[in-house]
Amino acid sequence: MSSKDQKNSLQHVHAKNNHAGITTSPTFKNLKSKPFLFLSGILLLTFICFSPSLKNNFTNWDDPTYLTENRMLTDISKNFKEICTSDVSCNYHPLTILSLAVDYHFSALKPFRYHLVNIVFHLLNTLLVFFFAYRHFFLFFFLFFFFV
């Protein structure tokens, strides 16, 4: 039997099995085409874990230093240079302070928005880590989800 005949025979058996309601085992191709099912579950779990923070107020740990008593947040246009060049509590992270200033601009000191923005950042980071890991460690995902 030639290789062409074998291929046609296998296609015929596969088509016959599908019509009979027999499912085949998952393949790399099937799994690779459906990463969004896994991603949706991970994002949902992440949101569920962080959603209780939406009911919380500010804390007394570092919120006074970074937020409630930080005069740099009150006017982004006036304080932009200071936001980009100054440290807060001996830490230099201008993107964090800039993000807090944008939150302050839209909601003053209402904690819900700050917590919501933090959840969105967590979800975006989860998305980035998932696609990085999925792209670079696909075999691991396949083995983990189907053999563990």
Secondary structure, DSSP 4 states (H G I P E B T S, - for coil): --HHHHHHHHHHHHHHHHHTTPPPPP-HHHHHT-HHHHHHHHHHHHHHHHGGGGG----SSSHIIIIIT-GGGS-HHHHHHHHHH--BTTB--HHHHHHHHHHHHHHTT-HHHHHHHHHHHHHHHHHHHHHHHHHH-HHHHHHHHHH-
